[in-house]
Every structure is written in C-alpha cells, then in structure tokens.
Amino acid sequence: MTPAQLDHLLALAGQPAFLAESDPDEALDRIEAACDAAHDRHRERAFGALLRRVEATRGLAPVVAGVRREALVRWDATTATFTGHDVHTGTPKMVRVLHPHTGPRRRRWIARQGRGLPGVVTRTEALVCDLPGRPLDAVAAGDPALTRLLLTGLVQLHGRTTPGLAPEELRCVEGSVVVVCLSRGLDASGGIQALARTLQPPTEGPLADVVRGLAEMPPASSAEARSLVVGALARELAGMRHHLLARWSATLQHTRVERLAEMVRRMVAAVPPPRGRAAAGVDFEGQVLTVSSDEQCVAFGPAHDLATIWTAADGFDAALARRLLRAQAAAPPNPRLSKQVGGDAAFGDAIGRWVAAGLRLRTLQLLLRTQAA
C-alpha cells in the first residue's frame, strides 16, 4: 500500500485524506464509526489500509539502520519503507524496516527479501539502498525524451516482480529511468502501469497510444510491454520517414520551380524590346495603328491615343498585347504606312516576335507561380 492508494481509498469512503496525516487516530475513529453505522466495503477497505499504516509506523525510531527516515513510501503487514538520509554521510537513502517487536523469523525473512535486489544492503531488521537522481514525475511532464525514459524503465523492470510503484521509487538519473524498490510483487505489471502513468505523453501517435494502453491494461511481463513499444516505435518511425520523404520531395519540387522561375525572370530581363516605331495595321475607323518602343515601354494604338502594353516595371497588359498581335496578323507589313508614322516595317516584325515570346514567358511565369503557391 502507498500513500496515493490510501488517499484513493479514503476518497471512495468519503473521508478526508488530510486527517490521515495530521491525526491518524481521529481518522480511524471516524471511519470505524461510519463502518459501525452502515456496512460499506469502501469504508472497510479504507479502515484496514489506514490501520495497517498506523501499526507500521507507530513506535519506530526516527533513525533506523543508520538512516534518518522522512517520507513514507509504502507499507504492508510487516514492514514500512521510507526515504531518508544517511546520518553519517547525508546521502539520500531508501530503507525498508520491520515493524517494532518482530522476532528472529521476520528478521531472517526480510534478509531473504533483499537477495537479488540491486544495490541493496541488509542490516539488522532492515534493507537499505541508495536513492539516486530525483523522482521521475518531476521531469516526465512534456519531456521530449519519452522514448528513452520508457525503454530504460522497461529494461529496469526486466526480470523483476514489483508492486505498483510509488513516485519515489521511479527515479530519473541522467535522462534514464532507475527503479528503486525494496518490495517484491507477483509480476511486473504494477511497475509497468506506474511507469506508463507517470510518462503520460502530451502528444498523439502510435507510441503515445501504447503508453496510454500500458497505463490502463499493463501486461504481466516487461518483455511483452517491450514488444508493444518496439512495434509502436516502428510505426512511428515509418510515419516520420513518410512525412520527411514527402516534405523532402515538396521542398525539392519547390526549389526546382523557384530556379526555373528565376531563369525565366532573368530571360525576360536579359532581352529588352527592340527600339523603334512601325505601323501595325488600320482600325475600323480607318486610323493607322502604331506600335512604338523605347526599351522601357511598348505602346500601341492610334498615334494620338497610344496605350501602354508593356513596361519594365509592370510587365504586360495581356489583353492589349494580344490585340497588337491580332492586328499584325490581320494586316501584312506595310512599309509605306510605317514610313508615314516615322518608322520602318522591320521593327514591326521584330516587336511582334518579341511580344509573342514575352506573352509565352508570362504564361509560364504564371503557371510556375501557381505551382509554387
């Protein structure tokens, strides 16, 4: 039994948890009176758990096995486990001690309990071990190294049987989980469940789903839990690979589009329109249509009302540019009309070719801009 489990039982029984800390005898009296008034299984369980806690801690000296005891970690019918500090060196320790007034059989029993537990020293009526790092729940929330914490925790639980671990028994040491537990359980499910509940991930994904599943229905062995985690990691890594591949392909495509767009822009800037003036045909009112260029601006229309179809700053007016090309296509080159407006027919042919090529490049630029968006 741990303090968190006792608080849960007291809540189910409708009893204040703080009273169990401040005045356990008063809390026992209240629960016992409630049990006498009406039988309730939650009250009976809470009474039994609190009674065992009182019996486990009453009469214990402040210093046991060379450790000044502090926080109560867990207790059972014959022992109580505390965190504390070594009275000689001041190093953090965990100690599991027998209830007062126990006989030699219990002392031999607790000595056997310490066999095979890593780092455990057997002392008179107690088991003692170092308490490294800090509690895992102090660093687990939002920790980006969830995978490492989970896998190192499962490695620590491999081959061990543990009860439901208290927060003080799950430690974080240099980014890895270390399990410090002086009690044995029936299997590893309690430790797996405690580890998974402590590492509740804030994100979504295959690994997060497995962690939540382990917190609700833990398997009996760490090997089974490890296989579930490895499968989830494989799915998560495959998803990450697909995401990165799609992102890389999109980036590559975007880069190619940007390069091609830049090349088109440089082609437009590298070949300015030819300089000159020419007749481009006659409109329905009999007016001569003129096209002129000074390399910075191309204009088209009747001589007294020229409209700009291209500038170096703004590019093409596509509708007017197409009108120029239609006018040139409808009327063959006329040297006389071109001479009349102060130009020559050769310029008319050259500017027509330039405008047609410019419109094609403009269309390509629009397509590239749409693709890049």
N, C-alpha and C positions, 0 to 999 in steps of 0.2 A: 504494500500500500504506500502511495506517495501523497504528499500534501494536496496536490492537484486533484487526485482521485477522491480524497476525503472531502474537499470542497464541493466536488460534484455530487457526492452522496448527501451532503448536508443541504445542498440546494434542492435536491429531489425530495428531501424530507421537510423542506420548508423551514430550515433552521439557519440562523446567521453564522456565516463562516468565521467572522472575526472573533466571535466568542470562544471558539475552539482554541484560538491563540492566546487571547487575553485571560480567559478564566475557563479552562477545560472542565473543571469540576461543575461549575454552573451550567456549562453546555451539556454535560452528561445528565445532570438533574432535569434540565428542560426536556431533553429527548426522552429520557426514561418516563417522565410524567406523561408525555404525549403518547408513548407506547402503551402505558397503562390505561389511558383514556380510550384508545381505539387501536386495534392491531393494524399496522401498516408495514408492509415489507420494506419500503424505503426507509422508514424510521428505524426499523430493527437493524438494517444493514449499516446505517449511519451510526447508530449507537455502538454496534460491535466494532466498527472501524475506529471510532474515537476512543473507545475503551482500550483497545489494543495499543493505540498511540500513547495514552496516558500511562499504561503499565510499562511500555517500552522505554519511556524516558524518565519516569519518576525514580529518584534515588541514584541516578547516575552522577558521578563526579564531573566537575567542569573539565577536568583533564583525564583522558582515557588513553592508555597505551602511548603516552608521550605526545598526544595531540589535544590541543585545546579545542573542544567541539564548539561549533557555531550553528549553521543551518541544518535542520533535519531534512534528510534526503528521502528516506524510506524506512519502513519498519515492518516487522512480521511478528509472529507469535513468540519468537525467542530472541530476536536481535533488532538493533536500530542502527541506521547508517547516517553519518554526519559528515559535512565538510568542516574543515578547521585548519589550523596552522600548527606546525611542529613547535613545541615550546622551546627547543634548543636552537633551531636554525631559522625559524619563521617561514619556512617554505609551505605552500598550500598542500594540504593532505586530505584524503578521504579515509574515514575509519568506520568499520562495522564492528559493533561491540555487542556482547551478550547482555541480556537483562541481568540486573543485580541478583546475587544469591543463587547462581546456577552451579550445578555440580560438575564433576570431572568429565562425565559423559558428554555434556554440552560443550565443554572446552575442547575435547577431542573432536567432536563433530564440527565445530567451526574451523578447527585446524584443517580438517579434510576439505571443507568448503573452499579454502584458499588454494588447494592444489590445482595447478594448471592455469590459474588466473595470472596473466602477465603483469609483472612488476609488483606483485603483492607480497608483503612481509607479514608473517604470522607472529603475533605477540600474545601475551597472556590474555585470554578471553577476547581477542580482537584481531581483525585483519586491517592492515594499513597499506595505502599506496599513495604515490604522488598524484597531484591534481594539476596537470599541465594546462596551458592555454587559458581560454575563457569559455563560458557557456556558448554553445552553438547558436542558441536563439538570439543572442546579442549581435550576431553578424550575418545571420541567414537571410533576413528580410531583404529582398531585392538584390541579393548577391549575384553578380554575373557568373561566378564560378560554381553554379548549381551542379553541373555535371561532375566536377571534381569532388565536391563535398558529398554528393550522393554515392559515387563509386567508392571513394575512400571509406565512407561509412559502412557500405556493404562488405568491403574487404575486412574491416574491423569485426564485423558480425559473423564472418565466415567461420563455421565450425563451433560457434558459441551458442549457448542457450541463455537467453536473458528474459527477465520480466519486462513489462512496459517501462521504458527508461524515463527517468526524471530529467528535467532540463540540466541539472548539474552533472549528469552522467554522460551527456553528449558534449564534447569539448571541441573547440576549433584551435588547431595548432598549425601555424604557418600555412593556412589555406586548406588544410586537410582535417578530416574528422577523426577524433580519437575517442573510443568508447571506454569510459572508466566506470565499471560496475562491479561491486563486490558480492552480488547475489546471482544466483542461477535461476533459470526458468525451465519450462518444459520444452520450448523450441525458440527459434529466433524471431517469431512473428511479432512479439511485443517490441523488440528493439527496432525491427523494420518499420513498424507502424509509427513509433515515436520519431524515428529519423525522418520519415516521409512527412509527418505532420509538422515537424519543425521546418522543413525545407519547402513548405507550400509555395510554389512559384507564382509570381505575379503575371506571368505571360501565358500564352496559349501555344499548343503544339503537341507532337507525339510524346515527348519526354515529360512535359507538364501533365498530360493526361495520365501517364503511367504513375507519376509521383502521387497524384490525387487518388488513383486507384489503390496504390500501396497503403495510403493513409486510411482508406475505408476497409479494404479487404486484403490484409497482408498475407503472403504465403508463409508456409511453415519453415522454409529454409532460405538462407541468403542466396544460394545457388539459383533457385527459381526466380527470386527477385532480380538477380543479376542478369539472367537471360531475358527477362522482360525489359529491363533497362537497356541492354545491348540492342535488342530489336527496335526499341523506340529511338535509340541513337542512330541506328542505321536508316530508319525512315526520315528522321530529322536531317541527317546529313545528305540524304538523297534529295530532299526538298530544297536544302540550301544550295546543293550543286545545280539543280534545275533553275533555281532563281538566279544564281550567279551566271549560269550559261546564257539565260535569256537576257540578263542585264548586259553581259558582255556583247552579245550579238546586237542588241539595240544600240549600245554605245558605238560599236564598230560601224553599224549602218549609218548612225547619225554623223560619225566622223567622216565617212565617205561622202555623204550628202553635203556636209559643210565644205569639204575640199572641192567637190565638183561645183558647188555654188560660188565659191571663191574664184575658181578658174573661169567660170562664166562671167563673173563680175569684172575680172581683170581683162578678159577678151573684149567686153563692151568698152572698157576704159581705154584699151590699147588701140582701138581703131575708131577714131572720131569720124564724123560725117565729112564728106568732101566739101570744099568751099566753092560756092558758085551760085548760079541762078539759071533757071530754064522754064519754058512753058510746059505745063503738064496736061494741057487739053483746054476744052471750052465747055462752059457750063450751059444749062438750058436757056439762059438768058443771053447767050452769045458773048459772055465775058471770058477773057482769057484767064485761065487758072495758072498761077505762078507758084513755083517751089523755089525756095532760096535757103542758103545755109552759110553760116559764118564759123562753123566748127563748134560753136557753143549753143547754137539754137537753129532748129529747122522749122520753117514756116511754110504754109500752103494756103492758097485761096486766091480770090481776085486781088489784083495789085493794090487796090485801095483798102482792102479789108483782109490782110493776111492773118491767119490763126496759127498759133504755135502748136506743132505736133511733137516736138521733142526738145528737151533741154538737158544739159549735162547734169543739172541738179535733180530734176524731177522725172527724167526718163520720157517715155512715150505717152501721148494721148492716143490710145489704141484705135478708137473709132475713127479719128481724123486721119491717122496714118493709113488705115485700110482704105479710107476714101481716096487718098492720094494714089494708092496702088491701083484702085479700080479705075480712076481717071486715066492713069497712064496706060492701063491695059486696053481701055476703050478707044484711045486715040494714039496713032503711031507718032513717032518722034517728028516734030515739025521744026526744022532749022529756021524757017522764016519767022514763026511765032516766037521762038526762043530769042532770036536776034532782036525782035521787036520789043521784048521786055528787058533787053540788056544782058542776055545770057547766051548759052550755047546748048545744043541738043545733047552733046556728050555728057554734060553734067546731069541732064535729066535722066539719062540711062544709069549713070553711076549712083545718083541719090536714090533712085528706085531700088537698085540692088541692095544698097546699104539699109534702107528702111525695111525691106523684106527680110533681110538677115537679122536686123535688130528685133523685129517682131517675133521671129522664131526664138531668138535668145531670151526675149522677155517671157514667152510662154514657158520655156524651160526653167527660167528662174522662179516663176510662179509655182510650177509643179514641184520643184525642189523645196521651196519654202513650205508648201503644204505637207510634203513628206517629212520634213524636219520638225514640224509642229507637233 
